[in-house]
Amino acid sequence: MYPNNREELRNKYLDIRSQLADNADSLIGLERFMAYTVTKILRDNYNQIEHDYNSSSELYPYWQTYPPQERGRQPIGDQYPWIEVGEHAVGTWLAMNLSRYFEVDNLTLPSGPDQRFVVTHPEIAKATNDITDSAWLMIDIKSAGPRDDAHNSVMSHNQLSGSGKWPSVVEGVMNDALMATGKRRSHEFLPTLPPIVIDTYERVLPVVTMALKPIYKMESNIPVSEGWRGQPLSRLDLATIPNGLLLCVNPNYIREHPGLLFPGKDDKSVALLKRRARVNFTILETIGAWRHKIINNKNTKI
């Protein structure tokens, strides 16, 4: 199973990487199309997603005896951890319904975002000037409540792609460390996803990464033991994060937009490969308004 054509694969990879790095508009066009389409899917089906999400609160009698364990620092006991509700009500829903809009295939890596789909569509070929008609869409579900409803998203190293260098045949694809720049402190951040993959079917798959944040409301702020009222869905935030070639090579958004990545929950004392960073949605919107969209039952236009 180990690839015996590494040199041929590397040469093809480097050729595709060069084409995409030299023609940034192809990657930008691909990401714009993916952002538009995923936004449309979520908006067209928001009522069903909201129903599925809110069912977790309505099913309270069935799990209240064995609630999910508290997470985070010093929880005060007036809400329940809701991470898995977002992963299943939103993430699993996407997995079940994405094929209504794309030709969808399965492909995986040992680690990465929650949801990973190979998607094929004629518009991808148009966007990439016929370099490819497919992409590897990777979406991580980032549930948040009203207390941590910030205009950013914490991203792990395996949820973003990087520069994607392939120095020699015997070495694998590797990325340069990026600088997460904050107002008071900065630290290096090492994305570990490749910017492009050529799979065993020889499909060229640019990696498209998104953060999807289900934001829930708290219907009460008293201890859960005294009268919990539920945590219904308030909205969805969808952020389309630039591919590593756009971040690091051309146009090099990290250099052009300091603060696009800024320190997250970790500092320099955390090992580089475990260190997280936050993606600033305000700067994403500056790069392209379509890169951050709010989706709820009050908006229908894309």
N, C-alpha and C positions, 0 to 999 in steps of 0.2 A: 504493500500500500504506500510505502514511502516513495515520493516522486523521484523517478530516475531520469527526468528530463530537466533538471534544475537550471542548467545553463540556458536552454531554449526558453524556459519559463521566465527566467530572470531577464533575458534580452527582450522578450515581448512585454514584460511588465515595465521595464525602463522606457521602452518606446512609447507605451500608452501614457505613462507618467509624464513624459516630456510633452506629449501632445496636449494633455489636459493642463499641465502647468503653464504652457505657452499660450493656451487659449482659455483663460480664466472664465470667459463668458459662457463656455460650454458647461462648466460646473455650476456656475451661478444660475444659468437657465434651467439646468436639471433640478437644483434645489428649489428654485422658484416654482417649478411645476409640481414638485412633490409637496411643497408647503401648501400650495393652492388646493391640490387634490385631497390631501389629508384633512385640511380645514373644512373642505366641502363635505367630506364623508362624516366628520364629527358634527357639523352643523345640521346636515340633512337628517341625522339620526340622533340628535341630542335628546329628544324626549324619551326614546327607548333606553339610551345610556343612563339618563337621569333616573328612570324607573328602576333599572337594574341596580344602580348604585344605592338608591334610597331603600331598596328591599332589605339591605343589611340592617338598617335601623328598625324596619317593620318586623323583622324576624327576631327581635330582641328576646322574647320569652324563650327562644330555643337555645340561646347561647349565654344568657345572662348569668347562669350558674358557673360557667367556665369562660369568663371573658379573656380577651387577649391581654398579655402581660404589658405593664407600663414600660414605656421607652423614654429615652431622652434624659436630660438632667433635671433632677428634683421635680418630678411631675406633681401637680397639686390635686389630682384626682377628680377633675370635673369633665374629663373626656376620655374616650377610649382610643388606643392606637388604631389608625384607620388605613395603614399602608396597604394591607392585603385587599381591602375593599377596592381601592383604586386599581391595583394590579389585576384583579379579576373582573370587576364590573366594567372597566375601561380597556385594559390590556387584552384580556381574553375576548372581549367583544370585538376588538379590532382584528384579532387573529381569525375569528369566525366569519367576519364580513368583508375583509379587504379584497377577497377574490371577486366581489361584485363590481369592483372598479379596476382591478389589475389582473393580469395573469400572475399568479403567486406560486412560488416554490419555496422549499425549506432548505436552509443551509445554516450551519452553525460553526462557532468557534468554541474553544473550551471556556471562554469567559467573554462577557460583554453586556450590553444593555438587556433589559427585560424581554423585549420583543425584537425579533430579527427576521426579516422577510426579503427574499429575492423577488423583486417586482419587475414586470416587463410591460411596456406600453409603447405604442408608436410615437407618442409625444416625447418620450425619452430620446428616441433616435433624432427627432427634430431638434431638441434642445442641445444635444451633444454633437450636432453636425455629423450624424451617422457613425460616431465612434462606437456607440453601443445603444441598444434599445432596452437595457436592463440596468438596475441599480440594486444595491443592498441597503434596504431601509432598516435602520436600527432606532428603536424608540424606547426610552427609559421612562417609566411611570414614577412621578415624583409627587406623591400625595402631600397635601399641606392643609393645616387648619388656619383659623383666623389669626392666631398668634404668630405664625411663621409664614404669613402670606406676603413674602417679599418679592420685589421686582427682579428676581434672579433665580437661578437654580444651581444647587450643588451638584457637581459632576465628578465622578470617579475617573481614575486614569483609563479604565477600560470602557469608557463611554464616549470618548472623543478620538478622532483620528489625527495623525500627525504628518510630518514631512515625508515619511515613507521612503527613505533611502534604502538601497540594497547594495551594499559596498562590494561584495564579492559572492561568487557562486556558493561557497561553503557557509557564508553567513546568511541570516534571514533578514527580512525587512525590519528596519529600525527607524525610530523617530528622534528628532532633536527635542530637548527639553524646552518648554515655553516659560515665559515669565508671567506669573500671576501678580498684577500690580495693584496694590491698594493705596489708600491715602496715608496710612501709618506704617504699613509693612508690606513686604513683597516676598515671594518665594518661587522657586522653580516648580513646574508642574510637567509631568511626563505623560502625554497621551500615548496609549499603547495599541490603538486600533490602526490598521493600515488604511491609507486613503483610497486604495484600489485593491481589488482582489480579482484574479483570473482563476476561475474555478475549474473543476475537472471536465466540464463540458466546454471549456475554453470561452465561457462568457466573460466579458469585461464588466466588472461590477464596481463602479464608484460607490464609495460608502457615504450614505446620507444619514446624519445623526440628528435626532430630535429629542427634546425633553417635553413630556406631556404631563402637566400638573393638574390633577383634579383637586380643586379647592373646596373644602366642605365648610358648612356653617355649624355653629353650636347653638342648639335650640334652648339651652339652659347653661348657666355658669355656676351651678351648685354641685356639690359632690355627687358622683354618679349613684352612690348608695341612697341619696335622698330624693331622687326623682329625675333621672336622666330622660331627656326628651328626644334624643336622636341627633344625628350628624348628617343632614342631607347635603346633596351636591349643590354648590353655589355657582361654579363655572369651571371651565377647562381653559388652561393656558397652554398654547402650543408654541414652542420655540424651535426654530430650525437653525442649527449651529453650523457654521461653515466647515466644509471639508478641510482636512489638514493641509492640503496644497494651497488652499485659499488663505488659511491662517498663517502659514509659514513661508510660502514661496512667492506666489503671485495672486493677489496684490499684497500679501503679507499683512493681513488685518491686525495681527498682534502688534506689529510695529506702527501701523497707521492709527490704531485705536487703543492706546494704553488704557488699561482698566477693563477691556473686554473680558478678560479673565482676571479675577482678583481673589485674594486668599479666602478659603472656605472655612471648614471646621477644623482644619489642621494647620500646624505651623512647621517651621524648619526642623523641629525635633522629630517629626514623623518621617519615616523612611520615604524616599522619593517615590517608590513604586506604590506606596499606600496613600500618598498625599492627594487630597481633593482640592478642587478650585471651584469658584462660583462663576457662572456666566451672567454678565450684566445685560438684562433685557433692554434697557434704555439704549445702550450702545448698539445692540443688535438691531433695534429699530432705526438707528441712525444709518447703519450699513444698508438696510433695506426694510421698509415698513412691513413687508410681508413676512419677515423673519420672526415676528412675534404677533400672535393673534389670540384674542379673547373670544371664547365660544360659550354662549349660554342660551337660554330659551327666549331671550329678548332680542337677539340679533340673528338675522337671516342672510345678510349680504356678506360676500367675501371680498 
